[in-house]
Amino acid sequence: MDLRQWAHFTGGSAGATNLTCPKCKKRIDTLAFTVHDPSAIQAEERFTCPNCSFAFWPENALLLTLLELDGNSYFGFPFSLGGNEARNYTSIEVGKTREYNVDTLAEGYTVETITLKGAHRKDIPKSDWLPLEPLNNPFRRAMLGESVSISLAKNTSKTVSVSTNLVENPEHGINLGDEIEILYDATTSQNQSFDPPWILLLQEATFAIRRDNTVTALPLLISSFDNLLFRQLYLLLRDRGLNQEESVNKLQSFKQWKFLKRDDLAKDALDFAVGERLSDGRYAEEWAEFKQLVNTRSEIIHPTNSSSLNRPDRDEVIEQFNKIIRTMLCVFDLCWRY
């Protein structure tokens, strides 16, 4: 089985968006936007499901999709309303650099990130595939069998370049001109959708981690959670009949000091809205873990010693990313319980 077949059997298609209808529980397909206006995906407006005609808040549909995933695999998810992840296949000769159109990119979509998933020499049985070892950028660079370096780069919103270079004294009989088959994933976003701040902050945290700029990731993630907490309560009040101004004013009424704080929402506002606090209800353990991350973030912003300036390990920050998404889903469950 070559990588083209592998891509087919592991879901290689434009496929569904990252939105799941809360009523019919079906994923919204990218093809739906060929007949439905994609600009209808707005943070302040309900979107009508093309399958069952139920109107829902788009970001709730994204959160519902996240609930289907493994709790350790949120990093790499396409965080953009109506976005998706597509598996792509291409091939290139060793020693060449080529630019490719992303074949699975649906109309009206833009490439956000690319991740190398596999590579091998063409016409070689799978049992003889050489190991693919990540290099300094594990998402886009790798070494095939200690002989061929492979690099991927996003060139434009619709194209990707692939480069392969043969090292000195290559092993396994690899030569210049040998054809290499490459598999990569691309996350995409809908050009006309409008993302709320918490999603934009998650996008920036994702980019920071991929660039190994790990110091900035946790502050972005904490801010993302704060906005999600506010918006989940805000949308719940909107769903109960309050308009925009009334919903904001109601949430502001829970502030204990000059400014509305995270604890005001996680405790009193949630207690008012759903009869349960995030801080001491069924998700108290997740809240305690989140508060530890808040302390870590505070140590980054207001360091008390030189060790606070050390760059966090990428794997550690990805785990923090996943933990914060899990806490976000606790808020989502308390507010909606789909």
Residue pairs with C-beta under 8 A, 6 or more apart in sequence:
1 9
1 126
2 122
2 123
2 181
3 89
3 118
3 119
3 120
3 181
3 182
3 183
4 89
4 181
6 118
6 183
7 87
7 88
7 89
7 183
10 87
11 87
12 86
12 87
12 88
12 89
12 104
13 86
13 87
13 104
14 30
14 31
14 84
14 86
14 104
14 105
14 106
15 29
15 30
15 84
15 85
15 86
16 27
16 28
16 29
16 30
16 84
17 27
17 28
17 29
17 30
17 32
17 82
17 83
17 84
17 190
18 62
18 65
18 77
18 78
18 79
18 80
18 81
18 82
18 83
18 84
18 85
19 27
19 28
19 41
19 47
19 58
19 61
19 62
19 65
19 81
19 82
20 26
20 27
20 28
20 61
20 64
20 65
20 68
21 27
21 28
21 49
21 51
21 52
21 54
21 56
21 61
22 54
22 56
22 60
22 61
22 64
22 336
22 338
23 49
23 52
23 54
23 56
24 49
24 51
24 52
24 54
26 49
26 51
26 52
27 65
28 49
28 50
28 51
28 61
28 82
30 84
30 106
30 109
31 106
32 50
33 82
33 106
33 107
33 108
33 190
34 107
35 50
36 48
36 50
37 192
38 82
38 108
38 190
38 191
38 192
38 193
39 192
39 193
40 47
40 48
41 47
41 58
41 81
41 82
41 190
41 192
41 193
41 194
42 58
42 193
42 194
43 58
43 59
43 81
43 194
43 195
43 196
43 231
44 244
46 55
46 56
46 57
46 58
47 55
47 56
47 57
47 58
47 61
48 54
48 55
49 55
49 56
57 235
57 239
58 81
58 82
58 193
59 81
59 196
59 198
59 199
59 231
59 235
60 235
60 332
60 336
60 338
62 79
62 81
62 199
63 328
63 329
63 332
64 332
64 338
66 74
66 77
66 325
66 328
66 329
67 329
67 332
69 77
71 322
71 326
72 319
72 322
73 322
74 321
74 322
74 325
74 326
75 206
75 209
75 318
75 321
75 322
76 85
76 113
76 115
76 185
76 187
76 206
77 85
77 187
78 84
78 85
78 112
78 187
78 188
78 189
79 195
79 199
79 202
79 203
79 206
80 112
80 188
80 189
80 190
80 193
80 195
80 199
80 203
81 190
81 193
81 194
81 195
81 199
82 189
82 190
82 193
83 109
83 112
83 187
83 188
83 189
83 190
83 193
84 106
84 109
84 187
84 188
85 185
85 186
85 187
85 188
86 102
86 104
86 105
86 185
86 186
86 188
87 104
87 117
87 183
87 184
87 185
88 102
88 103
88 104
88 160
88 183
88 184
88 185
88 186
89 103
89 181
89 182
89 183
90 100
90 103
90 162
90 181
90 182
90 184
91 122
91 179
91 180
91 181
91 182
92 98
92 162
92 164
92 179
92 180
92 182
93 164
93 176
93 177
93 178
93 179
93 180
94 148
94 164
94 165
94 166
94 174
94 175
94 176
94 177
94 178
94 179
94 180
95 164
95 165
95 166
95 176
95 177
96 163
96 164
97 161
97 162
97 163
97 164
98 161
98 162
99 155
99 159
99 160
99 161
100 159
100 160
100 161
100 162
101 158
101 159
102 111
102 158
102 159
102 160
102 186
102 188
104 186
105 111
105 158
105 186
105 188
106 188
108 190
108 191
108 192
109 188
109 189
109 190
109 191
110 157
110 158
110 188
110 189
110 191
111 154
111 156
111 157
111 158
111 159
111 160
111 186
111 187
111 188
112 186
112 187
112 188
112 189
112 203
113 139
113 154
113 186
113 187
113 206
113 207
113 210
114 139
114 140
114 152
114 153
114 154
114 160
114 184
114 185
114 186
115 139
115 140
115 184
115 185
115 186
116 132
116 139
116 140
116 141
116 142
116 150
116 152
116 182
116 183
116 184
117 183
117 184
117 185
118 132
118 182
118 183
119 132
119 142
119 144
119 150
119 180
119 181
119 182
119 183
120 126
120 129
120 130
120 132
120 144
120 180
120 181
121 129
121 130
121 174
121 178
121 179
121 180
121 181
122 178
122 179
122 180
122 181
130 144
130 145
130 147
130 172
131 144
131 145
132 142
132 143
132 144
132 150
133 142
133 143
133 146
134 141
134 142
135 141
135 142
135 143
135 149
137 210
137 212
139 210
140 151
140 152
140 153
141 149
141 150
141 151
141 152
142 149
142 150
143 149
143 150
143 167
144 150
144 174
144 180
145 171
145 172
145 174
146 167
146 171
147 166
147 167
147 170
147 171
147 172
147 174
148 164
148 165
148 166
148 167
148 170
148 174
148 180
149 164
149 165
149 167
150 162
150 163
150 164
150 180
150 182
151 162
151 163
151 164
152 160
152 161
152 162
152 182
152 184
153 160
153 161
153 163
154 160
155 161
160 184
160 186
162 182
164 180
166 174
166 175
166 176
195 203
196 227
196 231
197 224
197 227
197 231
198 224
198 225
198 227
198 228
198 231
198 328
199 224
201 220
201 221
201 223
201 224
201 227
202 220
202 221
202 224
204 220
205 216
205 217
205 220
205 221
205 224
205 321
206 321
208 214
208 216
208 217
208 220
209 217
209 314
209 317
209 318
209 321
212 314
214 311
214 312
214 313
214 314
214 316
214 317
215 300
215 311
215 312
217 312
217 317
217 320
217 321
218 293
218 296
218 297
218 300
218 312
218 317
218 320
219 297
219 300
219 301
221 293
221 297
221 320
221 321
221 324
222 293
222 294
222 297
222 324
224 324
224 328
225 290
225 324
225 327
225 328
226 262
228 328
228 331
229 262
229 265
229 266
229 278
229 331
230 251
230 260
230 265
232 331
232 332
232 335
232 336
233 251
233 265
233 269
233 270
233 273
233 335
234 247
234 248
234 251
235 335
236 273
236 274
236 335
236 336
237 246
237 247
237 250
237 251
237 273
238 244
238 247
242 250
251 260
251 265
251 269
252 260
254 260
254 264
254 265
254 268
254 269
254 272
255 261
255 264
256 264
263 279
266 277
266 278
266 279
266 287
267 277
267 278
267 279
268 277
270 276
270 277
270 278
270 331
270 334
270 335
271 277
273 335
274 334
274 335
276 282
276 334
278 284
278 287
278 330
278 331
278 334
279 287
280 287
281 334
283 327
283 330
283 333
283 334
286 326
286 327
286 330
287 327
287 330
289 323
289 327
290 323
290 324
290 327
293 320
293 323
293 324
296 320
299 308
300 308
303 309
312 320
